[in-house]
Amino acid sequence: MNAREGGPLVEEIERAGIDLNEGMVLKMDGELHHGDACIHRLALLSTPSGWFNRLNGAVFGHRRAARVLYPVLRTGRNLTLRLLGRDRITGARA
């Protein structure tokens, strides 16, 4: 979903004290996973079909790798958004 559009889930995430400008969130089984925990969970859910899914699962399926690499990915995302002139997500914690 696009957090820039707001909505009940975005409000729930903000109430949990999570800043969506600092990383993605996965809600699974009623639990919120943020940042490197999110990308690790997604990797565990990925299927082995396709080279991207296999690479994603192989790298981010390891908790330590997700913890180390996620800040690099987040920095790249933030830089890309800045270069595209996108503002921070409004309503997100500052």
N, C-alpha and C positions, 0 to 999 in steps of 0.2 A: 504494500500500500504506500501511497505517497503521504508522508507525515506532514508535508507542507499544507495539505488540505485539511488537517485537523481531524476531529472526530472523537468518539468515546475512547477508542484504544489509545490515541495520542494523549488524551487527558489522563488515562490510567497510568501510562508510562511516566508522565510528568509527576503525578501524585506519588509514584514510587521513588521519585528523586533522581530519575535518569534523564540526562541531557542528550537529546537526540542529535545535537550537533557534534557530540563526541563519539558517536558510533551507532551501529544498527542494533535493532532489538528483535528477538524472536519470542513470541508467546506460544508456548507449547505445554499442553496439559495444565493450563492455568498458571504456569510459572514463566516469569520474564527472564530471558538470557540476554545480556548486553555485551557488546564489543567482542573480545576474543572468545568468550564463552558462547556467544551466538554463532560465530563462524565455525567453531569447533562442533557444535550441535548440528549445524547444517551439513557439515562434512560427513558426520556420522549417519545422516539421513540420506546422503547421496547414493545413487545407484552406480554400478560399474559400467554403465553404458556410455560410450563416448569418451574421448581422450580428456576433455575438460573435467568431467565428473571423476574419472580415475585419478587425475592429477590433484584435484581438490581434495578428494578423500585421502589420498596418500600423504599430502602435506598437512592439511588442517585437521585430519583425523587424529593427530597427535596433539595433545593439550599443550605441551611445551612449545611446539612449533607455532600453534595458533597464538599463544601468548606473546611470542617474540615477533612474529611477522605482522600481526594485526595493526600495531601502531604505524608500521611502514605503509600499509594499505590505507589506513585512515588519513595519514598525511598526504598521500597521493590524491585521495578523494577531495580533501579540503583544498588542496592546491588547484585541482581541476575546477571545482566549484568557484573558487576565487577568480580564476582565469576566464570562466564563463560569465562572470558578473552576477552569480547567484548569491542572494542574501542568506543569512543564517535562518534556520527554521524559527518562525515567530512563535512566541509563546513558550519556546523551550527555555529551560533554565539557563541563565547567563553565567 
